[in-house]
Amino acid sequence: MSLIKLGEEIEIDTQAYELRRANRAVKLERIPMEILLFLLERRTELVTREQIAEKVWGKDVFLDTDNSINAAIHKIRQVLRDDPENPRFIRTVTGKGYRFIATPLNGESAVASPAAPSISAGVEESVAVPMLPPATPAPATVAAERPAATTLPSLLKRSALRRGWWIAVAVVVMVGVAAGVMLRRSIPTAPQSGSRPMLAVLPFQNLTGDPDQDYFSDGFTEEMITRLGTLAPRRLGVIARTSVMYYKQSRAPLDRLARELGVQYVLEGSIRRDSERVRITAQLIQVKDQTHLWAQQYDRKQTDVLQIEEEIAQAISNQIELALGPFKPPPAGTHILSEHGYQAYEHYLRGRYFWNKRTSEDFKRAAESFQQAIDADSEDARAYAGLADTYALMSTWSYAPAQEAVPKARAAALKALEIDPNLAAALPSLALINEFFDLDWSTAEARFKRAIELDPNYATAHHWYSELLAYQGRFDEALEESAIAGKLDPRSLIIAVDRAYILGYARQYDQALDQFRSVMAVDPEFPRTMGIIGAYFSLSRYDEAMREARRWQNIDSGPFPLVGMARIYVRLGQMGKARKALAEAEQAARRVNMDPVGLRIPVYIGMGMKEEAMVLLQEICKKNPSSLITVKVEPSLDPLRGDPRFDDLVRCVHLEP
């Protein structure tokens, strides 16, 4: 059996590699899960620490496992709500080991532990490694599972409208939206080309026992992704942070993880630190046969953390060189941090931790942390880049007035590039400002390209560049960049759904509808999938469009579902209901301090009031031309094309008609 019941509410699904309480998944990292399954397998027997170490980490690796086993048992007891003084599940045999004392309710007397990979928790020396064979690309199919709350897309606020153009021509969003190819109830990814192997840096485990230290382990993970992403980008792909953080709460067996991310190699590890020292373990695994190619433990001063990152990158580069041939190694350097430098690094990691949460309050906390990093080290280019990212997204997501946030974002990005002209992380935010607020398309494109040149594995640069191309009507190029972003970040819902919009702009409505459905199979309430209303509308499937509009009205109290309803009522000839829905949409817009003018445009066009719609668009062009950034490709505006004044609207955003 794959399902083991440990109580009325507690059960373990060994096939899904998941512990559940009252049918809800409970967070339990891989090492505690492996130990729990091993204890279950040897139920009623005394299991020694040595046996646990050999089972979990292997007998050929010399480990200092005491602390790791203690932490794992503590976590198991926490999720089982087991009292070590009066245990119901796990009894400690002092000085010896542990015994699982409960009897499964469904009569399972033995449990076959799944062959899951492990995380090295204390290798004192590098382990001898066989030559790394050429990689065989794994399938990139992703299981239809809801992303963890820590992933970028799942943290978008339901009422938040990503990018300023949602607010400007709100109309537009509801209509010609859509995108992508059906991906069999999975998040869409790019096809595997077979041209280069892919590596995933799994979230380093925080073994301190203090969840407030997650920012450090998460930040270290992100730093390793960045370092390895620039190692040999033409020959090694590195999966982006969004996708790997999905596996922070519950690690899947390695073979399944490889299928879902499309990777052949995995780097994983753990971090433990106190006030002065840090212990970091890391190991490189080939997923095809789960071979441990390299493992190392670093026990150093905290100020050595950047040097540890460099040494891990060098070790990985050595393995890649065995398989792929010589390439330019990472630059050498000691990277020993001063006390001020280490404080800046800590603040920077904390800033990225909050920034990745993508909420209004966390953006504010991120900005504070990045500023603290700058105060500690005024020459920290990455801190300026983080500050630029924060203010750029706060402005485009309407978390802060553009007139306040954009100048701050621009100044921070320029300062980062002044300090380090080759810092890829600073360029996309600056390009975003050039695109959305300056309407300087050529400069924005040049900066996106430069970011990609510096770091071809930077998924966000490919993603944002694909949107820039789409707004110009360069759909083939846009879809190509979107596919690259999807391959680098296969669990990113925002990349997947924005591909839907690109396809909608390209008038590929059937593919758009399929794409929306594939994203909704993972998260039915992901905000940007509201665009499926427009996809159904464009295909004249009004009953289905109305059903989605009403469903979204129950999810989102904003104006957009109501605008969708108004347009559908117009098409059905129910003008009274259309006017009522539009009036309600305008009231909803005012409640969130949104200018309702743009909401009227698609409804007016549907009613045949083209002149009135054109006048409104001209007013928007005079007041806030950036709001019309999608005007060249927006399907809802198609009835106005051919009017010379419409060509002027396209020129208003500095594009050629």
Secondary structure, DSSP 8 states (H G I E B T S, - for coil): --EEE-SSSEEEETTTTEEEETTEEE---HHHHHHHHHHHHTTTS-EEHHHHHHHHH-TTS-B--HHHHHHHHHHHHHHHT--SSS-SSEEEETTTEEEE----TT----------------BSS-----------------------TTSTGGGS-TT--SSTHHHHTHHHHHHS-------SSS-------SSS-EEEE---EE-SS-GGGHHHHHHHHHHHHHHHHTTSTTT-EE--HHHHGGGSSS---HHHHHHHHT-SEEEEEEEEE-SSEEEEEEEEEETTTTEEEEEEEEEEEGGGHHHHHHHHHHHHHHHHHHHH--------------HHHHHHHHHHHHHHHHHTT--HHHHHHHHHHHHHHHHH-TT-HHHHHHHHHHHHHHHHTTSS-HHHHHHHHHHHHHHHHHH-TT-GGGHHHHHHHHHHTS--HHHHHHHHHHHHHH-TT-HHHHHHHHHHHHHTT-HHHHHHHHHHHHHHSTT-HHHHHHHHHHHHHTT-HHHHHHHHHHHHTT-TT-GGGGGHHHHHHHTT-HHHHHHHHHHHHHH--SSHHHHHHHHHHHHTT-HHHHHHHHHHHHHHHHHTT--THHHHHHHHHHTT-HHHHHHHHHHHHHH-GGGGTTTTT-GGGGGGTTSHHHHHHHHHTT---
